[in-house]
Amino acid sequence: MLLLDTVTAVEHFLDVFVGVYTLAIFLYVLTSWIQLPYSLRPAQRFLDEVCEPYIRLWRRILPTAGPIDLSPMVAVIALVVFDRIAVAILDRLH
């Protein structure tokens, strides 16, 4: 019984983490397109510090597509795929 509760908790944690990190990447992309007021710059720096290392990983792997940066989209897709694979593996432990 304890194992089932732990597996369910880990699955829930992964779902929430991927959802929050996906939202952070989305906000990071939006804030990179517009000039924020001075009072919101700390939030923009936070998003940059949280999202940029992960997105930079995908920028190194992906070929450039001119002025279009596809790395945030690929990063989100990779997160969702990782989440689905991890949940499927954890479901086998039930």
SVG drawing of the C-alpha trace seen along z (x, -y; Angstrom):
<svg xmlns="http://www.w3.org/2000/svg" viewBox="-2 -51 27 54">
<polyline fill="none" stroke="black" stroke-width="0.4" points="0.0,0.0 2.8,-2.4 4.4,-1.7 1.2,-2.7 0.9,-5.9 4.6,-6.7 4.2,-6.0 1.0,-8.1 2.8,-10.9 5.7,-10.8 3.4,-10.7 1.5,-13.7 4.8,-15.6 6.0,-14.9 2.8,-16.2 2.8,-19.3 6.5,-20.0 6.1,-19.6 3.1,-21.8 4.7,-24.6 8.0,-24.4 6.1,-24.5 4.3,-27.6 7.6,-29.2 9.0,-28.5 5.9,-30.1 6.3,-33.2 10.0,-33.3 9.3,-33.4 6.6,-36.0 8.8,-38.3 11.6,-37.9 9.5,-39.5 8.4,-42.6 10.1,-45.3 8.8,-44.9 8.6,-47.9 11.4,-48.2 9.3,-46.8 8.9,-43.5 12.5,-43.0 13.4,-40.8 10.6,-38.4 12.1,-38.4 15.6,-37.7 14.2,-34.9 12.6,-33.3 15.8,-33.7 17.8,-32.0 15.3,-29.1 14.6,-28.5 17.7,-29.5 20.0,-26.6 17.4,-24.0 16.5,-25.8 20.2,-26.4 20.7,-22.7 18.2,-22.4 19.7,-25.4 23.0,-23.5 21.4,-20.4 18.9,-21.9 20.0,-23.5 19.2,-27.2 16.0,-28.0 16.9,-31.6 15.4,-34.1 13.0,-31.6 14.0,-29.9 12.3,-26.5 14.2,-25.4 11.5,-26.4 8.9,-24.4 11.2,-21.4 12.0,-21.8 8.3,-21.7 7.7,-18.7 10.6,-16.9 9.3,-17.7 5.9,-16.3 7.4,-13.2 9.6,-12.6 6.6,-13.0 4.5,-10.5 7.3,-8.0 8.1,-8.3 4.4,-8.0 4.0,-4.9 7.1,-3.3 5.7,-4.2 2.3,-2.8 3.9,0.6 4.9,0.5 1.3,0.5"/>
</svg>
